[in-house]
Amino acid sequence: MEFFCILILAFLVFKGNVIQIQAYDEIESTPIIEVSPNQPDLSNDLIEVILSKAGFKTTKMAGQSRALMTISGDAMRRIFQDRIIVIDPNRYYDGTYEYYNKGERYLEIANYARLLSLFQQFGGNTSRIHVYYGSMNDSVRSEINKNIIKKCANQLTELKISTSDDTRIWEELSNENGSIFFPEVKKFKYLGPISRNSFDLNSIFPKLETFTLLGSVNDTNCLKNVKSLKELTMSTSSIEEHQFDNIFANNKQIYKLSLATITRKTLGAIEKNLNNLKTLKVKYVCREFFIRPTNETNIYNLESIL
């Protein structure tokens, strides 16, 4: 199918124009194109869009054609800009593939050498990275942090980190002053332990709007100075219940909240501060919610929740 797409593109460069297009890997039953030979040739911009929609493999094949070499390079930059780039070098799988999940399109590059080469060429267009450190040895992790994560730090808007051991990760991501800084990141998801003693999320991610922590953090005051959250998800025992009142008070604009557990005290802090809350997800509730209420029991009204 990919080769078929290349043949069509090669034909269109000289013979026709696209009236209707649908990427084959999105809806295979839809006709790919309708061609009118009386129309002018395809513009380079339109071919670039076609290639980027068709995907990584088709764009790579197009780059083998001298006529499409420059356009395929621009299409690849668009792919790196539009996709979430998944970094998970795997010795058992050596390929590169794309997939959809919850409305987002992902590009995963499992080959370490190819990963570094592609980022050297197109990494300047990347804005969203999900990195899984679990399968990396120390050398690979260090090189990826140095040549990819740190180099993209000033342009990333979304960062996801998954690890079972954060030893040396933060040191490798720090600048010469020992600081970690991702100035444009609005969405940060972390799975695993954060053992760094000082982890001020506001100084690391000054534009943070969506934060997910599934794990532990040594700096229990990591959220103290954050004031722009809109979505918060936490499954951790590191943040104590009394801290929620301050967190919610500083982030009254939160509209989506997910917690592993909840108590009446936390519910009171939500009612007091989060008047814009639309979604509340709780995995476990404390036993006190199953006790028969008395005249002295507080009733909490979360009227904003849909």
LINPE-V976805 format. One record per residue. N is the residue number from 1. PHI is phi in degrees with one decimal (* if undefined). PSI is psi in whole degrees, 0 to 359 (none if undefined). D_CENTER is the distance of its C-alpha to the mean C-alpha in Angstrom with 2 decimals. Layout:
n->N phi->PHI psi->PSI d_center->D_CENTER
n->N phi->PHI psi->PSI d_center->D_CENTER
This chain:
n->1 phi->* psi->321 d_center->29.26
n->2 phi->-62.8 psi->316 d_center->27.32
n->3 phi->-62.4 psi->322 d_center->30.73
n->4 phi->-61.4 psi->318 d_center->32.02
n->5 phi->-62.1 psi->320 d_center->29.32
n->6 phi->-63.9 psi->317 d_center->30.32
n->7 phi->-61.9 psi->318 d_center->33.96
n->8 phi->-62.5 psi->316 d_center->33.38
n->9 phi->-62.2 psi->316 d_center->31.54
n->10 phi->-60.6 psi->320 d_center->34.36
n->11 phi->-65.5 psi->317 d_center->36.90
n->12 phi->-68.9 psi->328 d_center->35.30
n->13 phi->-54.6 psi->328 d_center->35.21
n->14 phi->-108.3 psi->337 d_center->39.00
n->15 phi->-115.0 psi->335 d_center->40.04
n->16 phi->-159.1 psi->194 d_center->38.08
n->17 phi->-136.0 psi->153 d_center->35.36
n->18 phi->-87.5 psi->125 d_center->32.59
n->19 phi->-97.4 psi->322 d_center->33.44
n->20 phi->-140.7 psi->137 d_center->30.89
n->21 phi->-141.9 psi->145 d_center->27.79
n->22 phi->-144.9 psi->123 d_center->25.32
n->23 phi->-56.6 psi->130 d_center->22.93
n->24 phi->-64.8 psi->331 d_center->24.63
n->25 phi->-84.5 psi->358 d_center->21.64
n->26 phi->-95.8 psi->308 d_center->20.68
n->27 phi->-138.1 psi->97 d_center->24.21
n->28 phi->-68.7 psi->335 d_center->26.74
n->29 phi->-79.3 psi->348 d_center->29.71
n->30 phi->-84.9 psi->135 d_center->29.44
n->31 phi->-56.3 psi->139 d_center->31.61
n->32 phi->-71.4 psi->312 d_center->29.69
n->33 phi->-147.7 psi->161 d_center->32.03
n->34 phi->-125.8 psi->132 d_center->35.36
n->35 phi->-114.1 psi->135 d_center->37.27
n->36 phi->-116.4 psi->114 d_center->40.05
n->37 phi->-67.1 psi->347 d_center->42.14
n->38 phi->-87.0 psi->353 d_center->43.55
n->39 phi->-85.0 psi->157 d_center->40.29
n->40 phi->-67.9 psi->166 d_center->39.39
n->41 phi->-61.3 psi->158 d_center->37.12
n->42 phi->-63.0 psi->141 d_center->33.35
n->43 phi->-77.3 psi->156 d_center->31.80
n->44 phi->-60.8 psi->323 d_center->29.53
n->45 phi->-62.4 psi->320 d_center->26.75
n->46 phi->-70.5 psi->320 d_center->27.13
n->47 phi->-62.0 psi->321 d_center->27.24
n->48 phi->-60.0 psi->317 d_center->24.02
n->49 phi->-64.7 psi->317 d_center->22.34
n->50 phi->-58.0 psi->312 d_center->24.05
n->51 phi->-63.2 psi->315 d_center->22.87
n->52 phi->-65.0 psi->326 d_center->19.19
n->53 phi->-70.7 psi->322 d_center->19.44
n->54 phi->-65.7 psi->328 d_center->21.40
n->55 phi->118.2 psi->178 d_center->18.73
n->56 phi->-61.1 psi->310 d_center->18.53
n->57 phi->-65.1 psi->318 d_center->21.78
n->58 phi->-65.2 psi->319 d_center->23.81
n->59 phi->-64.8 psi->321 d_center->22.83
n->60 phi->-62.9 psi->319 d_center->23.77
n->61 phi->-64.8 psi->321 d_center->27.06
n->62 phi->-62.9 psi->328 d_center->27.76
n->63 phi->-64.8 psi->344 d_center->27.57
n->64 phi->-78.7 psi->347 d_center->30.61
n->65 phi->-91.0 psi->129 d_center->32.64
n->66 phi->-61.1 psi->325 d_center->34.25
n->67 phi->-68.7 psi->332 d_center->34.20
n->68 phi->-109.2 psi->5 d_center->30.45
n->69 phi->-59.8 psi->310 d_center->29.38
n->70 phi->-66.4 psi->317 d_center->28.45
n->71 phi->-65.5 psi->321 d_center->26.77
n->72 phi->-65.2 psi->327 d_center->24.71
n->73 phi->-64.0 psi->318 d_center->23.47
n->74 phi->-66.0 psi->323 d_center->22.39
n->75 phi->-65.6 psi->322 d_center->20.75
n->76 phi->-65.7 psi->323 d_center->18.78
n->77 phi->-63.7 psi->321 d_center->17.57
n->78 phi->-65.3 psi->321 d_center->16.51
n->79 phi->-61.4 psi->314 d_center->14.65
n->80 phi->-67.0 psi->332 d_center->12.68
n->81 phi->-77.3 psi->322 d_center->12.11
n->82 phi->-87.1 psi->328 d_center->11.18
n->83 phi->-87.0 psi->158 d_center->9.17
n->84 phi->-83.8 psi->121 d_center->5.86
n->85 phi->-88.7 psi->121 d_center->8.01
n->86 phi->-99.6 psi->123 d_center->8.70
n->87 phi->-108.8 psi->109 d_center->11.31
n->88 phi->-153.7 psi->70 d_center->13.82
n->89 phi->-55.0 psi->131 d_center->17.36
n->90 phi->-136.1 psi->122 d_center->19.74
n->91 phi->-71.8 psi->344 d_center->23.50
n->92 phi->-92.8 psi->347 d_center->24.13
n->93 phi->-138.1 psi->130 d_center->22.07
n->94 phi->-116.2 psi->15 d_center->22.30
n->95 phi->-99.1 psi->182 d_center->20.71
n->96 phi->-130.3 psi->127 d_center->17.93
n->97 phi->-147.8 psi->160 d_center->16.71
n->98 phi->-116.1 psi->151 d_center->14.54
n->99 phi->-157.3 psi->161 d_center->13.83
n->100 phi->-102.9 psi->145 d_center->12.83
n->101 phi->-154.6 psi->118 d_center->11.36
n->102 phi->53.5 psi->44 d_center->11.76
n->103 phi->83.5 psi->357 d_center->12.14
n->104 phi->-107.7 psi->150 d_center->9.18
n->105 phi->-106.8 psi->130 d_center->10.33
n->106 phi->-114.7 psi->147 d_center->9.24
n->107 phi->-123.3 psi->116 d_center->11.39
n->108 phi->-110.1 psi->129 d_center->12.41
n->109 phi->-119.3 psi->107 d_center->15.11
n->110 phi->-89.7 psi->337 d_center->17.21
n->111 phi->-80.6 psi->123 d_center->20.10
n->112 phi->-63.1 psi->312 d_center->20.02
n->113 phi->-63.5 psi->318 d_center->22.48
n->114 phi->-65.3 psi->322 d_center->20.91
n->115 phi->-58.3 psi->310 d_center->17.48
n->116 phi->-64.3 psi->320 d_center->19.25
n->117 phi->-64.5 psi->315 d_center->21.34
n->118 phi->-65.6 psi->321 d_center->18.67
n->119 phi->-70.2 psi->330 d_center->16.77
n->120 phi->-63.8 psi->326 d_center->20.23
n->121 phi->-87.6 psi->318 d_center->20.79
n->122 phi->-123.4 psi->1 d_center->17.58
n->123 phi->-61.3 psi->336 d_center->15.19
n->124 phi->-65.8 psi->348 d_center->16.34
n->125 phi->-100.1 psi->356 d_center->14.47
n->126 phi->-78.4 psi->134 d_center->10.95
n->127 phi->-123.3 psi->346 d_center->8.66
n->128 phi->-135.5 psi->124 d_center->5.08
n->129 phi->-131.2 psi->134 d_center->5.61
n->130 phi->-116.2 psi->120 d_center->5.66
n->131 phi->-120.8 psi->131 d_center->9.34
n->132 phi->-114.4 psi->109 d_center->12.06
n->133 phi->-85.6 psi->350 d_center->15.24
n->134 phi->-57.1 psi->324 d_center->17.55
n->135 phi->-93.6 psi->3 d_center->19.19
n->136 phi->-92.0 psi->143 d_center->19.68
n->137 phi->-85.0 psi->175 d_center->23.04
n->138 phi->-60.6 psi->320 d_center->23.63
n->139 phi->-66.9 psi->313 d_center->24.30
n->140 phi->-63.6 psi->315 d_center->21.22
n->141 phi->-58.7 psi->315 d_center->18.94
n->142 phi->-61.9 psi->317 d_center->20.91
n->143 phi->-67.6 psi->321 d_center->20.78
n->144 phi->-66.8 psi->318 d_center->17.03
n->145 phi->-64.1 psi->320 d_center->16.64
n->146 phi->-73.5 psi->314 d_center->19.46
n->147 phi->-95.9 psi->349 d_center->18.85
n->148 phi->-123.9 psi->295 d_center->15.11
n->149 phi->-62.1 psi->310 d_center->13.18
n->150 phi->-66.5 psi->321 d_center->16.15
n->151 phi->-67.7 psi->331 d_center->16.91
n->152 phi->-94.7 psi->0 d_center->13.56
n->153 phi->-55.5 psi->321 d_center->13.56
n->154 phi->-78.7 psi->350 d_center->15.22
n->155 phi->-114.8 psi->347 d_center->13.05
n->156 phi->-67.6 psi->138 d_center->9.40
n->157 phi->-109.9 psi->344 d_center->8.07
n->158 phi->-141.8 psi->134 d_center->4.65
n->159 phi->-141.4 psi->128 d_center->5.29
n->160 phi->-122.2 psi->132 d_center->5.72
n->161 phi->-124.5 psi->131 d_center->9.39
n->162 phi->-127.1 psi->125 d_center->11.80
n->163 phi->-159.7 psi->152 d_center->15.46
n->164 phi->-99.4 psi->352 d_center->18.92
n->165 phi->-151.7 psi->113 d_center->20.44
n->166 phi->-94.0 psi->14 d_center->19.12
n->167 phi->-55.5 psi->123 d_center->22.46
n->168 phi->77.1 psi->347 d_center->22.32
n->169 phi->-59.3 psi->310 d_center->18.53
n->170 phi->-69.2 psi->325 d_center->18.88
n->171 phi->-62.2 psi->319 d_center->22.10
n->172 phi->-70.7 psi->334 d_center->20.60
n->173 phi->-91.0 psi->356 d_center->17.88
n->174 phi->-81.7 psi->154 d_center->20.68
n->175 phi->-86.1 psi->187 d_center->22.71
n->176 phi->-62.9 psi->340 d_center->26.50
n->177 phi->-92.8 psi->3 d_center->27.01
n->178 phi->83.8 psi->9 d_center->24.97
n->179 phi->-98.3 psi->150 d_center->22.28
n->180 phi->-109.1 psi->131 d_center->18.50
n->181 phi->-147.0 psi->119 d_center->17.08
n->182 phi->-124.6 psi->87 d_center->13.79
n->183 phi->-65.6 psi->336 d_center->15.47
n->184 phi->-108.9 psi->357 d_center->12.93
n->185 phi->-67.5 psi->124 d_center->9.85
n->186 phi->-106.6 psi->341 d_center->9.80
n->187 phi->-129.8 psi->119 d_center->7.03
n->188 phi->-130.5 psi->124 d_center->7.58
n->189 phi->-121.9 psi->132 d_center->7.81
n->190 phi->-130.9 psi->128 d_center->10.74
n->191 phi->-119.9 psi->113 d_center->12.85
n->192 phi->131.4 psi->191 d_center->16.28
n->193 phi->-89.8 psi->144 d_center->18.89
n->194 phi->-115.4 psi->100 d_center->18.79
n->195 phi->-91.0 psi->354 d_center->22.35
n->196 phi->-61.5 psi->130 d_center->22.46
n->197 phi->-66.2 psi->325 d_center->25.28
n->198 phi->-115.3 psi->119 d_center->23.94
n->199 phi->-142.8 psi->70 d_center->20.33
n->200 phi->-77.5 psi->103 d_center->20.51
n->201 phi->-59.1 psi->327 d_center->17.07
n->202 phi->-68.7 psi->323 d_center->18.61
n->203 phi->-76.8 psi->332 d_center->19.88
n->204 phi->-81.2 psi->317 d_center->16.74
n->205 phi->-126.2 psi->79 d_center->14.36
n->206 phi->-64.4 psi->343 d_center->17.03
n->207 phi->-108.5 psi->19 d_center->14.94
n->208 phi->-61.5 psi->126 d_center->12.93
n->209 phi->-120.0 psi->332 d_center->12.82
n->210 phi->-129.3 psi->122 d_center->10.59
n->211 phi->-130.8 psi->132 d_center->11.23
n->212 phi->-128.2 psi->128 d_center->11.28
n->213 phi->-126.7 psi->115 d_center->13.83
n->214 phi->-119.4 psi->86 d_center->15.10
n->215 phi->160.0 psi->218 d_center->17.79
n->216 phi->-132.3 psi->160 d_center->20.17
n->217 phi->-145.1 psi->131 d_center->20.57
n->218 phi->-69.7 psi->321 d_center->23.86
n->219 phi->-83.3 psi->94 d_center->23.61
n->220 phi->-70.3 psi->350 d_center->24.18
n->221 phi->-100.4 psi->23 d_center->24.27
n->222 phi->-60.5 psi->334 d_center->20.73
n->223 phi->-98.2 psi->3 d_center->20.14
n->224 phi->-56.4 psi->320 d_center->23.62
n->225 phi->-102.8 psi->3 d_center->22.92
n->226 phi->-78.2 psi->131 d_center->19.72
n->227 phi->-136.5 psi->14 d_center->20.89
n->228 phi->-127.1 psi->20 d_center->18.24
n->229 phi->-69.0 psi->140 d_center->16.23
n->230 phi->-115.6 psi->331 d_center->15.85
n->231 phi->-133.6 psi->134 d_center->14.03
n->232 phi->-138.0 psi->126 d_center->14.86
n->233 phi->-128.6 psi->126 d_center->14.58
n->234 phi->-140.2 psi->130 d_center->16.79
n->235 phi->-130.3 psi->85 d_center->18.54
n->236 phi->-156.1 psi->149 d_center->20.60
n->237 phi->-98.8 psi->1 d_center->24.26
n->238 phi->-73.6 psi->324 d_center->23.79
n->239 phi->-87.3 psi->117 d_center->23.64
n->240 phi->-80.8 psi->157 d_center->27.13
n->241 phi->-59.4 psi->322 d_center->28.13
n->242 phi->-65.3 psi->343 d_center->30.09
n->243 phi->-78.3 psi->340 d_center->27.04
n->244 phi->-61.5 psi->324 d_center->25.48
n->245 phi->-59.7 psi->317 d_center->28.13
n->246 phi->-70.8 psi->319 d_center->27.17
n->247 phi->-62.0 psi->314 d_center->23.40
n->248 phi->-69.1 psi->323 d_center->24.02
n->249 phi->-64.2 psi->326 d_center->26.72
n->250 phi->-82.4 psi->348 d_center->24.47
n->251 phi->-134.1 psi->58 d_center->21.76
n->252 phi->-65.7 psi->345 d_center->23.96
n->253 phi->-84.2 psi->1 d_center->21.53
n->254 phi->-56.7 psi->128 d_center->19.31
n->255 phi->-117.1 psi->350 d_center->19.32
n->256 phi->-137.2 psi->123 d_center->17.27
n->257 phi->-133.5 psi->129 d_center->18.21
n->258 phi->-128.9 psi->125 d_center->17.84
n->259 phi->-128.3 psi->151 d_center->20.17
n->260 phi->-71.8 psi->318 d_center->21.58
n->261 phi->-137.0 psi->164 d_center->25.10
n->262 phi->-149.5 psi->144 d_center->26.99
n->263 phi->-120.2 psi->174 d_center->30.52
n->264 phi->-63.5 psi->325 d_center->32.87
n->265 phi->-64.3 psi->317 d_center->32.39
n->266 phi->-64.5 psi->321 d_center->28.63
n->267 phi->-61.9 psi->322 d_center->29.43
n->268 phi->-64.5 psi->321 d_center->31.87
n->269 phi->-66.4 psi->325 d_center->29.36
n->270 phi->-66.7 psi->313 d_center->27.08
n->271 phi->-61.1 psi->322 d_center->30.12
n->272 phi->-69.9 psi->323 d_center->31.20
n->273 phi->-113.3 psi->326 d_center->28.07
n->274 phi->-101.4 psi->75 d_center->25.49
n->275 phi->-76.8 psi->348 d_center->27.46
n->276 phi->-102.4 psi->8 d_center->24.50
n->277 phi->-66.1 psi->126 d_center->22.89
n->278 phi->-106.9 psi->329 d_center->22.31
n->279 phi->-131.2 psi->128 d_center->20.64
n->280 phi->-128.4 psi->119 d_center->21.67
n->281 phi->-117.0 psi->131 d_center->20.75
n->282 phi->-132.7 psi->129 d_center->22.83
n->283 phi->-81.4 psi->315 d_center->23.12
n->284 phi->-132.5 psi->144 d_center->26.51
n->285 phi->-113.0 psi->150 d_center->29.18
n->286 phi->-72.8 psi->162 d_center->31.95
n->287 phi->-62.6 psi->334 d_center->35.49
n->288 phi->-62.2 psi->340 d_center->36.77
n->289 phi->-73.2 psi->345 d_center->35.30
n->290 phi->-101.3 psi->4 d_center->37.83
n->291 phi->-85.6 psi->137 d_center->40.82
n->292 phi->-59.9 psi->128 d_center->43.18
n->293 phi->-68.8 psi->152 d_center->42.89
n->294 phi->-120.2 psi->181 d_center->45.92
n->295 phi->-65.2 psi->340 d_center->47.18
n->296 phi->-93.5 psi->358 d_center->45.50
n->297 phi->-77.9 psi->131 d_center->42.02
n->298 phi->-73.4 psi->139 d_center->39.52
n->299 phi->-106.8 psi->125 d_center->38.04
n->300 phi->-106.1 psi->131 d_center->34.57
n->301 phi->-110.5 psi->113 d_center->33.68
n->302 phi->-105.8 psi->75 d_center->30.06
n->303 phi->-70.7 psi->339 d_center->31.08
n->304 phi->-79.9 psi->342 d_center->27.85
n->305 phi->-70.3 psi->133 d_center->26.00
n->306 phi->-84.7 psi->none d_center->26.00
